[in-house]
Amino acid sequence: MKFKLLLLSITLIFSFSEIQAQDYLEMIDSEMYTVQEIVAAAEAYFADKDKGRGSGYKQFKRWEYNALRLMNDAGYVPEITQRLEELKEYNKYLNETAQTRMPLNDNWIEKGPVNWNASTSWNPGVGRVTGIAVDPSNNDHIIIGANTGGVWRTIDGGQNWTPLGDTFTNLRVYSVAMDPTDSNTYFFGSVNGLIFKSTDAGGTWNLLGDIGSSDVNKILIHPTNTNIMYATASYFGIRKSVDGGLTWSQAVSDSNGFDVEFKPGDPNTVYASGRGFHKSTDGGQTFTTVGGFTNGYKMIGVSAANTNRVYVVEENSGRFGAFYSSNDGGDTFTALNHAGKNFFGYSTSGSDNSGQAPRDMDVTVNPNNADEVHIAGILTWRSLNAGTTFTCTADWIPNAAAGAGIGYCHADVDILEFVGNTLYVGTDGGIFKASNTGNLNANYYEDLTEGIGIRQFYKIGISQTQDVVVTGGSQDNGTSFYTEANGWIDWLGADGMEGFVDKDNTNVMYGMIQGGRMYRTDDGANSISDLPEPGPGSGNWVTPFEQDPTVTNTIYLGYDLVYKSLNKGLSWSSISQNFGSNLEHLKIAPSNNQIMYAADNGTLYRTEDGGATNWATTTAPGGAINSIAIHPANPMKIAVATTSASKVFVSEDGGETWQDYKKNLPNFSALAMVWHDNGSDGLYVGMDYGIYYIDASFNDWQPFFNNLPNVIINELEINTVTNEIYAASYGRGLWVSPVADNVLGIETASILERSTIYPNPANNEITVSIPEALETDLRVFDAGGKLVLFQSNVWVNRKYTLDVSTLQSGLYFMRINSERGTVTKKFIKE
């Protein structure tokens, strides 16, 4: 691990107070600090600052919530490379034990959302898009990167989209690129300075190179010599490769890296920016730092219409700082007068004091008109006079945008990209495009995101009805609810958090946004009501919010006390002592509403009298608690998912003693748990890679992720009426599967075990034979567990021939996934 050798020296050199003074964003990217050290530094930074909208505090709290759940028992967020190695090891284990393991009937189906349909929501969208690359020879061929949802591709201009990272891993994707000479070769930049490459149009991915710590903001490839590449890392600088990305060297003496551009028509001239602006005229061999700027982070705009015109937009403490123009190829710049304007905030007149640059900041120029410049922060802006004046082109609230006669584009813009006359915009709500950028009207932007399932759910709540209703709260895109009849409808904005469907009336739903602010609808989201907070203070980023399992109109809330309402949230009374810090979890036993559990960090509390007396502190299981599951029939039987090395613990006595349930679980993060009262004490755990199942008939955990992407699972819930399990993923939306059923598992096994592959040994081709026609995914792993071939949605009409000519000689495993289950076959490639 990168931090190990450096950590000791840092500890010796810096006192804790000095560490607090570090830029917490740089600390996040450095990989050298524990989560708690970064949290302390960030809280110190924000202590005397406004924490409201546009301050950056919201983005920190998002990071904190995820980091505290994903961190290992040493307190660090695991590196992506560690996760990839663990994934290989677990795939190796699955392949080697396939013949002795009973297949289960898991079959996960994506439920979306893949579009938005606002009712009372004020900022609807699908999910966060952080990177865009368009094939210059075929503009209908586009790839995008989603923050925790992987890489996606369309070959018909956005009418249909295909995910490309599901079988590899849903790494955090911050940038994407296509090889300009081979449109089947893709790249994406991730966290930890990692760059991945695919040579089969996203079928399989390999780690290409490491440019150092930090998010990879941009990958730029030389138009004719693709061995020459540039990449920028937010807090690690600007890097160059001359061997196709295998190795990287520092290109510019700037400790930050945000943008890099070629001069149009002259790739020997390179512009790069971090805190400074830098220019090279010798193909990146040397760079000169150009003066005339202040010290904010910078982005660069160029246009083929005037190759000597260069624009730079600069931030200042997260807000708009300045806009500069050069007419001599970037040798000198003039700052244009925009005094008093803030183009990075929420105000369409540029009159507020918000902004969250450089996270949300970009500039692009029309390649056919160098005077047409677009910049963005939270909103998008356009200038038709070379940056002298700017007009807002979109609002972040649909009704407000329509009323103002400008476009609707989701707030928080990560990337702007011109291709021909078309402007593409990647935002926290999806990908948008403007085809006629000169004509500003209410239809200025077209949303291309439909079909892309990248919602980042924090929590879900489901009804116990045949026609299930699901409400889910998500990052950036509020709270939405799903019914089979109407699909998804958005009913709350902001960041959506915990929510639930009323047990007696599915038209009644409760929802929450960050910090514990509560809402309720009584009419299926035709209208919403604010619910009063119970007292001073507020809740955590994700605040516990639960319904009584038996008493009508009774709900519970977890701040630093537990509160109870008997009238649907109109008034509250406390039912606990003050715990000293805000609660992370609150659960009420389904079989006895007097028994409840609450947790903050690693401390678990229990009441057996509904909070009439002080809650008891139980024995700590180890690590921070990520999830509490109470057995449906036994209120004293609980399971917890933790950040400890043991991952999962089970208690039969309400948390007084614990059994270590690690067993054969892989070394991923345990995040979500749910019991199923199926007569065998069925227990599920959702991790950041996969879902796993165990019951009284198994000694070990069984994989339960057939057709499920490798995505973070934040919550699991079971509908006992339909016998289905729902998974809230952080990056790939909502998924549903039948619950584990060993009887069906035996039937499935008998069908799939009759599948064969031949010839074996194989030479250049191998044929898959299945007793019935099925749509399948075919994965081929090498002996070490690495995925080396993948074909999705293959229709096997009893037989299908797979080309294996690219494989080296050796032992391989073919995993066949379908709605009928999973089967693994071994073969030798000669």
SESE-654153 format. One record per residue (C-alpha): y, z, x; residue number from 1; residue in one letter. Coordinates in pm, whole numbers. Last residue first. Layout:
BEGIN
py/pz/px/n/res
Y/Z/X/NUM/A
...
***
This chain:
BEGIN
py/pz/px/n/res
-2534/-2645/-390/830/E
-2372/-2436/-664/829/K
-2599/-2158/-783/828/I
-2598/-2025/-1137/827/F
-2576/-1698/-1329/826/K
-2509/-1682/-1702/825/K
-2280/-1444/-1890/824/T
-2267/-1413/-2269/823/V
-1981/-1305/-2491/822/T
-1940/-1277/-2866/821/G
-1987/-1498/-3171/820/R
-1613/-1566/-3187/819/E
-1656/-1728/-2848/818/S
-1659/-1634/-2481/817/N
-1895/-1792/-2227/816/I
-1891/-1628/-1884/815/R
-2031/-1843/-1603/814/M
-2132/-1655/-1290/813/F
-2142/-1809/-944/812/Y
-2353/-1796/-626/811/L
-2278/-2030/-336/810/G
-2164/-2372/-222/809/S
-1788/-2424/-259/808/Q
-1652/-2522/-597/807/L
-1445/-2838/-650/806/T
-1743/-3033/-789/805/S
-1789/-2789/-1076/804/V
-1713/-3035/-1358/803/D
-1836/-2886/-1687/802/L
-2065/-3069/-1928/801/T
-2083/-2951/-2289/800/Y
-2379/-2926/-2525/799/K
-2433/-2772/-2870/798/R
-2110/-2931/-2990/797/N
-1919/-2715/-2745/796/V
-1552/-2733/-2845/795/W
-1359/-2597/-2548/794/V
-1068/-2375/-2646/793/N
-997/-2269/-2288/792/S
-1128/-2404/-1958/791/Q
-1129/-2180/-1653/790/F
-1255/-2219/-1299/789/L
-1225/-1988/-995/788/V
-1192/-1642/-1151/787/L
-1260/-1393/-872/786/K
-1545/-1147/-927/785/G
-1678/-1138/-571/784/G
-1976/-1361/-649/783/A
-1744/-1633/-776/782/D
-1635/-1640/-1136/781/F
-1653/-1931/-1382/780/V
-1486/-1894/-1719/779/R
-1555/-2105/-2026/778/L
-1364/-2033/-2346/777/D
-1551/-2139/-2655/776/T
-1529/-2324/-2984/775/E
-1879/-2328/-3120/774/L
-2154/-2569/-3231/773/A
-2487/-2382/-3254/772/E
-2779/-2319/-3018/771/P
-2551/-2338/-2710/770/I
-2617/-2566/-2407/769/S
-2372/-2564/-2117/768/V
-2418/-2849/-1867/767/T
-2336/-2823/-1497/766/I
-2172/-3091/-1287/765/E
-2114/-3160/-917/764/N
-2433/-3010/-771/763/N
-2604/-2746/-975/762/A
-2887/-2508/-887/761/P
-2948/-2473/-1180/760/N
-2924/-2791/-1378/759/P
-2848/-2655/-1627/758/Y
-2688/-2378/-1834/757/I
-2863/-2210/-2124/756/T
-2767/-2038/-2447/755/S
-3053/-1858/-2624/754/R
-2899/-1530/-2517/753/E
-2601/-1618/-2734/752/L
-2789/-1618/-3059/751/I
-3002/-1308/-2998/750/S
-2701/-1124/-2859/749/A
-2496/-1190/-3169/748/T
-2766/-1041/-3391/747/E
-2797/-735/-3166/746/I
-2421/-688/-3163/745/G
-2411/-716/-3540/744/L
-2630/-408/-3554/743/V
-2430/-244/-3275/742/N
-2107/-255/-3471/741/D
-1785/-199/-3278/740/A
-1478/-250/-3496/739/V
-1392/-604/-3603/738/P
-1097/-734/-3402/737/S
-718/-753/-3438/736/V
-433/-844/-3203/735/W
-55/-788/-3222/734/L
197/-929/-2973/733/G
129/-1066/-2625/732/R
377/-878/-2404/731/G
327/-509/-2464/730/Y
20/-520/-2683/729/S
-35/-338/-3009/728/A
-408/-343/-3084/727/A
-558/-334/-3433/726/Y
-916/-231/-3510/725/I
-1094/-361/-3818/724/E
-1335/-190/-4053/723/N
-1163/-341/-4361/722/T
-1112/-12/-4542/721/V
-1122/201/-4225/720/T
-819/20/-4078/719/N
-820/139/-3718/718/I
-519/187/-3489/717/E
-470/126/-3116/716/L
-143/156/-2922/715/E
25/42/-2601/714/N
-220/-216/-2468/713/I
-83/-391/-2157/712/I
-219/-746/-2132/711/V
-529/-915/-1992/710/N
-562/-1136/-2299/709/P
-824/-1054/-2565/708/L
-1092/-1316/-2637/707/N
-1373/-1057/-2601/706/N
-1204/-730/-2503/705/F
-1446/-449/-2579/704/F
-1603/-377/-2241/703/P
-1849/-88/-2278/702/Q
-1786/261/-2147/701/W
-2089/441/-2013/700/D
-2376/658/-2137/699/N
-2390/478/-2469/698/F
-2548/574/-2803/697/S
-2306/862/-2866/696/A
-2008/630/-2855/695/D
-1802/434/-2601/694/I
-1554/149/-2616/693/Y
-1315/-20/-2374/692/Y
-997/-225/-2419/691/I
-858/-445/-2144/690/G
-618/-447/-1854/689/Y
-314/-223/-1906/688/D
-553/12/-2078/687/M
-667/69/-2435/686/G
-929/335/-2494/685/V
-1171/335/-2785/684/Y
-1399/612/-2914/683/L
-1688/590/-3159/682/G
-1825/930/-3252/681/D
-2161/790/-3363/680/S
-2136/826/-3741/679/G
-1863/563/-3761/678/N
-1567/799/-3762/677/D
-1367/582/-3524/676/H
-1152/759/-3267/675/W
-834/608/-3117/674/V
-681/600/-2772/673/M
-389/430/-2594/672/A
-252/412/-2237/671/L
-523/450/-1975/670/A
-389/283/-1659/669/S
-637/75/-1458/668/F
-901/199/-1216/667/N
-1197/60/-1407/666/P
-1381/291/-1649/665/L
-1735/368/-1539/664/N
-1742/739/-1628/663/K
-1382/857/-1660/662/K
-1466/1087/-1952/661/Y
-1403/1424/-1784/660/D
-1487/1691/-2040/659/Q
-1217/1940/-2129/658/W
-1175/2304/-2229/657/T
-908/2473/-2439/656/E
-780/2147/-2581/655/G
-873/2184/-2945/654/G
-1225/2303/-2888/653/D
-1437/1987/-2849/652/E
-1216/1834/-2580/651/S
-1236/1482/-2439/650/V
-1063/1355/-2124/649/F
-968/1003/-2017/648/V
-805/855/-1703/647/K
-997/1058/-1442/646/S
-750/958/-1169/645/A
-474/1120/-1370/644/S
-219/925/-1574/643/T
-375/1046/-1896/642/T
-547/925/-2213/641/A
-639/1215/-2438/640/V
-932/1275/-2668/639/A
-955/1537/-2939/638/I
-1217/1733/-3129/637/K
-1065/2037/-3297/636/M
-967/1844/-3610/635/P
-1324/1722/-3669/634/N
-1361/1444/-3927/633/A
-1108/1182/-3812/632/P
-1129/1286/-3444/631/H
-781/1339/-3306/630/I
-645/1089/-3053/629/A
-365/1177/-2812/628/I
-201/919/-2584/627/S
-18/891/-2253/626/N
-57/1250/-2132/625/I
71/1325/-1782/624/A
-194/1420/-1529/623/G
-467/1679/-1570/622/G
-633/1824/-1882/621/P
-374/2102/-1921/620/A
-525/2403/-2098/619/T
-354/2462/-2432/618/T
-10/2601/-2507/617/T
-11/2754/-2853/616/A
242/2655/-3120/615/W
452/2939/-3249/614/N
376/3053/-3602/613/T
414/2872/-3935/612/A
373/2544/-3745/611/G
116/2390/-3976/610/G
-119/2683/-3935/609/D
-354/2562/-3661/608/E
-87/2468/-3409/607/T
-154/2303/-3076/606/R
47/2223/-2762/605/Y
-40/1996/-2467/604/L
158/2000/-2144/603/T
135/1706/-1901/602/G
457/1523/-1994/601/N
555/1663/-2334/600/D
272/1694/-2581/599/A
214/1780/-2946/598/A
-101/1855/-3145/597/Y
-141/1940/-3512/596/M
-380/2138/-3726/595/I
-244/2234/-4068/594/Q
-292/1876/-4193/593/N
-669/1914/-4185/592/N
-897/1606/-4197/591/S
-648/1352/-4060/590/P
-533/1595/-3785/589/A
-160/1554/-3726/588/I
-39/1397/-3400/587/K
283/1436/-3200/586/L
354/1279/-2861/585/H
634/1250/-2604/584/E
819/1566/-2702/583/L
1171/1633/-2582/582/N
1220/1921/-2345/581/S
1243/2300/-2371/580/G
963/2330/-2627/579/F
1188/2487/-2890/578/N
955/2678/-3122/577/Q
793/2492/-3405/576/S
821/2403/-3773/575/I
1186/2296/-3794/574/S
1329/2190/-4129/573/S
1448/1847/-4236/572/W
1633/1666/-4512/571/S
1636/1310/-4649/570/L
1330/1212/-4445/569/G
1091/1115/-4721/568/K
1145/1433/-4922/567/N
919/1700/-4772/566/L
1059/1666/-4420/565/S
917/1839/-4113/564/K
1065/1885/-3767/563/Y
887/1955/-3439/562/V
1123/2087/-3175/561/L
1255/1924/-2859/560/D
1251/1607/-3069/559/Y
931/1527/-3260/558/G
949/1415/-3623/557/L
722/1475/-3920/556/Y
681/1320/-4266/555/I
596/1439/-4615/554/T
649/1201/-4909/553/N
298/1266/-5047/552/T
80/1530/-4883/551/V
-255/1411/-4743/550/T
-226/1245/-4402/549/P
128/1373/-4336/548/D
328/1091/-4181/547/Q
428/1068/-3816/546/E
724/1002/-3583/545/F
707/1082/-3210/544/P
1012/941/-3026/543/T
999/644/-2790/542/V
1316/665/-2577/541/W
1299/1038/-2635/540/N
1460/1212/-2928/539/G
1813/1319/-3006/538/S
2038/1620/-2979/537/G
2183/1827/-3258/536/P
2008/1851/-3593/535/G
1754/1688/-3821/534/P
1883/1332/-3787/533/E
1968/1174/-4118/532/P
1767/873/-4238/531/L
1943/538/-4256/530/D
1831/336/-4556/529/S
1699/-20/-4563/528/I
1703/-304/-4815/527/S
1482/-600/-4900/526/N
1248/-455/-4640/525/A
943/-411/-4866/524/G
1128/-216/-5133/523/D
1147/148/-5026/522/D
1271/87/-4672/521/T
1320/373/-4430/520/R
1517/424/-4110/519/Y
1518/672/-3822/518/M
1716/720/-3499/517/R
1481/873/-3243/516/G
1634/769/-2913/515/G
1539/405/-2942/514/Q
1488/262/-3291/513/I
1272/394/-3570/512/M
1084/273/-3872/511/G
943/400/-4198/510/Y
782/181/-4460/509/M
763/195/-4838/508/V
642/-126/-4998/507/N
291/-16/-4893/506/T
296/269/-5145/505/N
70/574/-5117/504/D
0/601/-4743/503/K
350/492/-4651/502/D
343/237/-4370/501/V
431/370/-4027/500/F
684/346/-3748/499/G
733/421/-3380/498/E
981/216/-3178/497/M
1188/-97/-3232/496/G
1453/-176/-2972/495/D
1765/-292/-3159/494/A
1703/-450/-3500/493/G
1513/-348/-3810/492/L
1347/-549/-4091/491/W
1190/-856/-3933/490/D
933/-1025/-4157/489/I
596/-1141/-4025/488/W
332/-1327/-4227/487/G
402/-1353/-4598/486/N
62/-1334/-4766/485/A
-139/-1177/-4486/484/E
123/-907/-4447/483/T
313/-818/-4131/482/Y
611/-595/-4061/481/F
883/-625/-3800/480/S
1081/-372/-3598/479/T
1342/-459/-3337/478/G
1336/-756/-3103/477/N
1457/-618/-2769/476/D
1140/-413/-2707/475/Q
911/-382/-3006/474/S
840/-173/-3315/473/G
549/-265/-3538/472/G
472/-249/-3908/471/T
131/-361/-4030/470/V
32/-409/-4393/469/V
-336/-465/-4465/468/V
-460/-633/-4779/467/D
-772/-418/-4809/466/Q
-564/-105/-4771/465/T
-537/177/-4517/464/Q
-191/69/-4407/463/S
-100/15/-4043/462/I
153/159/-3798/461/G
246/1/-3465/460/I
408/114/-3140/459/K
577/-18/-2826/458/Y
521/-385/-2896/457/F
641/-647/-2650/456/Q
623/-971/-2851/455/R
507/-1268/-2642/454/I
322/-1490/-2891/453/G
485/-1832/-2837/452/I
427/-2059/-3137/451/G
790/-2069/-3247/450/E
1006/-2014/-2937/449/T
1198/-2341/-2944/448/L
1499/-2196/-3130/447/D
1760/-2468/-3179/446/E
2114/-2381/-3079/445/Y
2444/-2533/-3196/444/Y
2348/-2518/-3562/443/N
2653/-2311/-3663/442/A
2882/-2555/-3482/441/N
3003/-2647/-3133/440/L
2966/-3018/-3063/439/N
2989/-3083/-2687/438/G
2655/-2921/-2609/437/T
2459/-3168/-2815/436/N
2093/-3087/-2748/435/S
2137/-2709/-2732/434/A
1812/-2528/-2656/433/K
1667/-2183/-2719/432/F
1384/-1991/-2554/431/I
1290/-1642/-2670/430/G
1436/-1314/-2792/429/G
1532/-1149/-2461/428/D
1682/-1482/-2363/427/T
1601/-1808/-2184/426/G
1854/-2082/-2259/425/V
1796/-2456/-2223/424/Y
2089/-2700/-2226/423/L
2012/-3064/-2293/422/T
2227/-3347/-2157/421/N
1989/-3418/-1869/420/G
1808/-3094/-1800/419/V
2056/-2805/-1790/418/F
1920/-2454/-1729/417/E
2056/-2114/-1829/416/L
1853/-1800/-1754/415/I
1822/-1433/-1840/414/D
2048/-1419/-2145/413/V
2072/-1089/-2330/412/D
2129/-1147/-2701/411/A
1934/-1391/-2914/410/H
2107/-1719/-2979/409/C
2271/-1800/-3312/408/Y
2517/-2085/-3283/407/G
2884/-2090/-3376/406/I
3060/-2142/-3709/405/G
3201/-1789/-3718/404/A
3024/-1699/-4042/403/G
2697/-1847/-3917/402/A
2718/-1643/-3596/401/A
2798/-1323/-3784/400/A
2503/-1380/-4016/399/N
2265/-1440/-3724/398/P
2375/-1144/-3506/397/I
2371/-1217/-3129/396/W
2663/-1459/-3149/395/D
2670/-1798/-2984/394/A
2901/-2057/-2827/393/T
3182/-1831/-2703/392/C
3472/-2039/-2570/391/T
3580/-2039/-2207/390/F
3908/-2141/-2041/389/T
3987/-2278/-1695/388/T
3620/-2315/-1615/387/G
3615/-2687/-1543/386/A
3792/-2785/-1865/385/N
3509/-2807/-2119/384/L
3412/-2440/-2082/383/S
3120/-2286/-2264/382/R
3002/-1929/-2329/381/W
2665/-1767/-2408/380/T
2618/-1402/-2508/379/L
2476/-1095/-2327/378/I
2571/-1249/-1996/377/G
2617/-1622/-1998/376/A
2803/-1908/-1837/375/I
2824/-2275/-1931/374/H
3037/-2532/-1749/373/V
3144/-2874/-1869/372/E
3394/-3015/-1615/371/D
3112/-3154/-1399/370/A
3005/-3389/-1675/369/N
2671/-3570/-1644/368/N
2479/-3290/-1471/367/P
2627/-3042/-1723/366/N
2685/-2724/-1527/365/V
2494/-2395/-1523/364/T
2588/-2029/-1485/363/V
2384/-1711/-1515/362/D
2397/-1339/-1589/361/M
2177/-1090/-1773/360/D
1993/-871/-1522/359/R
2288/-915/-1286/358/P
2460/-813/-1502/357/A
2433/-566/-1788/356/Q
2766/-590/-1961/355/G
2997/-399/-2191/354/S
3373/-338/-2183/353/N
3479/-535/-2489/352/D
3737/-811/-2536/351/S
3553/-1132/-2454/350/G
3635/-1280/-2795/349/S
3270/-1306/-2896/348/T
3232/-938/-2802/347/S
2886/-830/-2690/346/Y
2963/-827/-2318/345/G
2932/-1063/-2021/344/F
3240/-1281/-2083/343/F
3481/-994/-2020/342/N
3839/-1114/-2033/341/K
4145/-915/-1923/340/G
4239/-1153/-1647/339/A
4054/-1483/-1663/338/H
4258/-1664/-1398/337/N
4045/-1895/-1188/336/L
3944/-1779/-841/335/A
3973/-2068/-597/334/T
3696/-2146/-352/333/F
3662/-2296/-4/332/T
3377/-2467/180/331/D
3163/-2500/-133/330/G
3144/-2878/-151/329/G
3518/-2938/-132/328/D
3621/-2899/-496/327/N
3535/-2532/-528/326/S
3566/-2314/-839/325/S
3544/-1940/-890/324/Y
3485/-1720/-1194/323/F
3545/-1347/-1172/322/A
3411/-1001/-1256/321/G
3224/-1013/-1583/320/F
3055/-679/-1644/319/R
2764/-506/-1471/318/G
2980/-317/-1222/317/S
3169/-637/-1137/316/N
2986/-965/-1182/315/E
3048/-1300/-1020/314/E
3030/-1659/-1138/313/V
3037/-1930/-872/312/V
3111/-2298/-930/311/Y
3063/-2590/-694/310/V
3222/-2935/-727/309/R
3161/-3165/-430/308/N
2861/-3328/-598/307/T
3064/-3439/-896/306/N
2847/-3575/-1179/305/A
2536/-3441/-1004/304/A
2649/-3093/-1103/303/S
2642/-2750/-937/302/V
2650/-2387/-1063/301/G
2589/-2072/-858/300/I
2524/-1705/-945/299/M
2681/-1401/-781/298/K
2641/-1023/-747/297/Y
2972/-844/-688/296/G
3143/-788/-352/295/N
3467/-980/-390/294/T
3502/-1344/-298/293/F
3728/-1546/-66/292/G
3487/-1591/220/291/G
3200/-1833/278/290/V
2896/-1708/468/289/T
2756/-1982/689/288/T
2385/-2055/683/287/F
2152/-2187/949/286/T
1824/-2379/940/285/Q
1857/-2425/566/284/G
1849/-2804/571/283/G
2130/-2839/820/282/D
2436/-2813/595/281/T
2388/-2451/491/280/S
2616/-2252/262/279/K
2636/-1884/168/278/H
2802/-1689/-112/277/F
2785/-1312/-79/276/G
2642/-1037/-299/275/R
2332/-1248/-337/274/G
2397/-1619/-323/273/S
2262/-1940/-178/272/A
2392/-2297/-145/271/Y
2188/-2558/39/270/V
2298/-2888/189/269/T
2004/-3072/342/268/N
1885/-3129/-16/267/P
2159/-3393/-62/266/D
2148/-3575/-397/265/G
2278/-3275/-588/264/P
2367/-2998/-340/263/K
2057/-2784/-345/262/F
2075/-2449/-524/261/E
1984/-2084/-455/260/V
2050/-1782/-677/259/D
2000/-1407/-696/258/F
1916/-1260/-356/257/G
2040/-931/-216/256/N
2026/-796/140/255/S
2226/-1093/262/254/D
2171/-1222/615/253/S
2044/-1558/496/252/V
1715/-1743/539/251/A
1479/-1450/594/250/Q
1132/-1585/658/249/S
840/-1669/431/248/W
476/-1758/482/247/T
228/-1936/255/246/L
503/-2084/38/245/G
452/-2453/107/244/G
460/-2424/485/243/D
835/-2436/555/242/V
922/-2122/359/241/S
1266/-1971/303/240/K
1381/-1631/179/239/R
1698/-1494/21/238/I
1749/-1118/-11/237/G
1550/-805/-85/236/F
1728/-649/-380/235/Y
1707/-927/-635/234/S
1457/-1148/-456/233/A
1544/-1513/-405/232/T
1307/-1794/-317/231/A
1341/-2113/-116/230/Y
1078/-2378/-52/229/M
1016/-2648/206/228/I
654/-2761/207/227/N
746/-2963/-98/226/T
920/-3228/107/225/N
1068/-3470/-150/224/T
1258/-3258/-406/223/P
1263/-2939/-195/222/H
1136/-2651/-409/221/I
1349/-2370/-552/220/L
1192/-2044/-675/219/I
1423/-1796/-848/218/K
1452/-1431/-938/217/N
1148/-1294/-757/216/V
1164/-925/-846/215/D
1177/-686/-551/214/S
981/-614/-235/213/S
899/-879/21/212/G
867/-1259/5/211/I
493/-1243/-57/210/D
291/-1561/-74/209/G
54/-1783/-267/208/L
-152/-1547/-484/207/L
-385/-1772/-675/206/N
-383/-1891/-1034/205/W
-632/-2068/-1260/204/T
-590/-2297/-1560/203/G
-213/-2314/-1513/202/G
-175/-2688/-1471/201/A
-467/-2712/-1227/200/D
-288/-2651/-896/199/T
-171/-2301/-984/198/S
50/-2089/-759/197/K
158/-1726/-750/196/F
462/-1570/-583/195/I
484/-1197/-515/194/L
802/-1011/-416/193/G
676/-684/-567/192/N
743/-824/-916/191/V
665/-1182/-1018/190/S
759/-1535/-924/189/G
571/-1821/-1083/188/F
455/-2151/-946/187/F
305/-2460/-1110/186/Y
124/-2768/-983/185/T
24/-3013/-1255/184/N
368/-3179/-1238/183/S
302/-3304/-886/182/D
600/-3437/-687/181/T
867/-3198/-817/180/P
620/-2904/-796/179/D
706/-2701/-1102/178/M
886/-2367/-1103/177/A
878/-2033/-1283/176/V
1078/-1710/-1255/175/S
1060/-1346/-1362/174/Y
699/-1314/-1476/173/V
558/-966/-1505/172/R
192/-1022/-1453/171/L
-20/-1104/-1752/170/N
-341/-1142/-1562/169/T
-581/-1422/-1490/168/F
-752/-1490/-1821/167/T
-438/-1473/-2033/166/D
-205/-1641/-1785/165/G
-163/-1993/-1916/164/L
-57/-1944/-2278/163/P
-30/-2270/-2475/162/T
271/-2384/-2679/161/W
314/-2643/-2955/160/N
629/-2808/-3091/159/Q
820/-2711/-2777/158/G
894/-3050/-2624/157/G
545/-3192/-2669/156/D
374/-3087/-2346/155/I
433/-2715/-2390/154/T
334/-2449/-2141/153/R
333/-2068/-2122/152/W
331/-1829/-1824/151/V
255/-1459/-1864/150/G
340/-1216/-2143/149/G
496/-926/-1954/148/T
842/-1079/-1888/147/N
761/-1420/-2029/146/A
777/-1725/-1803/145/G
834/-2075/-1933/144/I
677/-2413/-1870/143/I
808/-2740/-2008/142/I
664/-3090/-2043/141/H
864/-3270/-2312/140/D
1120/-3352/-2041/139/N
878/-3587/-1870/138/N
978/-3705/-1521/137/S
1207/-3407/-1457/136/P
934/-3164/-1571/135/D
1122/-2866/-1714/134/V
1110/-2516/-1567/133/A
1222/-2201/-1751/132/I
1207/-1834/-1651/131/G
1277/-1494/-1807/130/T
1177/-1534/-2171/129/V
1167/-1203/-2364/128/R
1005/-1199/-2704/127/G
1011/-1332/-3060/126/V
1364/-1287/-3191/125/G
1562/-1106/-3458/124/P
1885/-920/-3379/123/N
2027/-762/-3697/122/W
1714/-706/-3901/121/S
1760/-670/-4279/120/T
1561/-983/-4367/119/S
1496/-1183/-4055/118/A
1208/-1426/-4012/117/N
1117/-1465/-3648/116/W
846/-1673/-3483/115/N
513/-1624/-3303/114/V
446/-1276/-3435/113/P
163/-1278/-3372/112/G
-178/-1203/-3523/111/K
-398/-1302/-3228/110/E
-769/-1266/-3290/109/I
-998/-1039/-3088/108/W
-1372/-1077/-3131/107/N
-1569/-764/-3049/106/D
-1926/-780/-3176/105/N
-2084/-587/-2891/104/L
-2312/-728/-2623/103/P
-2581/-481/-2508/102/M
-2568/-455/-2128/101/R
-2869/-515/-1903/100/T
-2822/-889/-1848/99/Q
-2446/-859/-1800/98/A
-2469/-596/-1528/97/T
-2388/-821/-1228/96/E
-2122/-1019/-1415/95/N
-1953/-711/-1555/94/L
-1946/-540/-1215/93/Y
-1800/-850/-1049/92/K
-1540/-870/-1325/91/N
-1455/-507/-1253/90/Y
-1417/-571/-883/89/E
-1198/-876/-942/88/K
-977/-680/-1182/87/L
-949/-398/-928/86/E
-834/-646/-664/85/E
-579/-792/-902/84/L
-449/-448/-998/83/R
-404/-351/-634/82/Q
-212/-674/-574/81/T
15/-589/-865/80/I
123/-264/-702/79/E
60/60/-883/78/P
367/249/-1010/77/V
376/562/-800/76/Y
320/926/-900/75/G
15/1001/-688/74/A
-203/1011/-1000/73/D
-106/654/-1078/72/N
198/540/-1273/71/M
153/319/-1580/70/L
275/566/-1841/69/R
575/700/-1649/68/L
661/346/-1540/67/A
660/210/-1895/66/N
896/470/-2035/65/Y
1117/467/-1725/64/E
1160/89/-1726/63/W
1271/89/-2087/62/R
1499/385/-2017/61/K
1659/194/-1728/60/F
1728/-109/-1946/59/Q
1893/114/-2206/58/K
2109/276/-1941/57/Y
2246/-62/-1831/56/G
2587/7/-1983/55/S
2576/-274/-2240/54/G
2532/-44/-2536/53/R
2608/317/-2459/52/G
2527/539/-2165/51/K
2889/592/-2058/50/D
2898/740/-1712/49/K
2913/1091/-1565/48/D
2537/1156/-1548/47/A
2439/786/-1527/46/F
2387/782/-1149/45/Y
2229/1127/-1146/44/A
1991/1020/-1423/43/E
1904/710/-1220/42/A
1837/908/-903/41/A
1618/1162/-1084/40/A
1422/885/-1258/39/V
1370/708/-924/38/I
1236/1024/-761/37/E
1010/1087/-1063/36/Q
863/737/-1046/35/V
778/789/-683/34/T
968/596/-421/33/Y
867/335/-163/32/M
801/31/-385/31/E
1151/-100/-296/30/S
1214/-260/-634/29/D
1266/60/-828/28/I
1469/212/-543/27/M
1697/-92/-543/26/E
1762/-34/-910/25/L
1817/338/-847/24/Y
2099/264/-603/23/D
2064/550/-357/22/Q
2263/867/-422/21/A
1956/1045/-556/20/Q
1782/974/-225/19/I
2066/1155/-49/18/E
2020/1457/-274/17/S
1648/1450/-196/16/F
1716/1467/176/15/S
1676/1149/372/14/F
1540/1092/720/13/I
1214/1286/710/12/L
1113/1166/364/11/T
1207/812/458/10/I
993/831/771/9/S
695/960/573/8/L
732/700/300/7/L
743/400/528/6/L
378/385/623/5/L
263/451/268/4/K
509/232/79/3/F
340/-98/135/2/K
0/0/0/1/M
***
